[in-house]
């Protein structure tokens, strides 16, 4: 029985090793539009090849941020009356001139911040410490402690998803660079940053862990490939 197991392992190792050499030739000529559609490869000088991915990352990130800011513009759309008063088209989406968060998780994490910063909810044991949930509450806590006059809690809950969600573009462009085509990595990053499901769950004001749970594995996957 032991000899049979060892023989099976040996056959598996040998076949896997041979597959590494046979695989490229076995798939050559197959697939949709085979030999007609090729990846636009990076052929520039190495210094240029370092700058091009950086440009693509900035552009894809800017696209992600811009698309998310359109929701804030939608929520905070207003007009000025003849009396000089500001009137919002959607007052139910705005408080104190700032668009409201749009998921219950935002209010939960906001309560955690209020407990740590404003000493509220002290008797509510369902609201944990600011350290319990990790970066999702500790990041805005640090920003509000370091810059108390720069942002309000409501602004951070609204805009952190806008700023953080686009970071997913960085590893995707770099993965394209690993495959020798920064351009295709750029196209993939533009799609990933504004893709329907990811966009819905990283919308401005949708303050939840989704902006980290996709971006962090994407970085981990890039470093594994690297």
C-alpha positions, 0 to 999 in steps of 0.5 A: 500500500505504501509503495502504491502511494509513493508511486502515485506521488512520483507519477503526479510529480513527473506529470506535473513537471512535464506539463510545465514544458508542454503547457505553452505549446499545448494552448498555442493556437487555441482560443477566441481570435487566436493569433489575431488579438495580442496583448500590447506589450511594454517595449519601451526603455526600462525607465519609461516602463516605470513611469507608464504604470505610474501614470496609468495608476494615477489616471485609473485612481482619478477615474474611480474618485471622480465617479464616486464624487458624482454621487455626492454632487447628486445628493448635495445638488441645490439652488439659490432662491431669490432671497439668497437661501440655499435649497437642496433638491433632495433635503432628505439626503443631506444634513448640515449641508453634507450628504448623509451616509447611505448604509446602516454600517456607516452609522454603526461605525460612526457610533463607535467613533462617537463613543471614543471621541465624544464620550457618547454611548458609554452605557451601550455595551453593543458598541465596542471599542474603536480598536475592536473592528480594526482599521475601519474605525481606527483610521478615521479615529486617527485622522480626527485625533490628528486633524480635529479642525480639518474634517468632521466625522460626517465628512470622513464617513462620507468620503473615506470610501471615495478615497480608499476604494480606488486603491484597488487600481494599484495592484491591478495595473501592476499585475498587468505590468508583471504580464508585460502589458501595462495597458491591459492592466490599466484597462482592467483597473479602470473597469475594477474601480467602477465595476457595478457591484464593487462601486455599489458597496464602496459608494460615497457614504457606504462606509463598510469593510468592502473597500478593504476586503477587495483591495487588500487581497488584490495587493496580496495576489500581486505580491504572490505573483511578484 
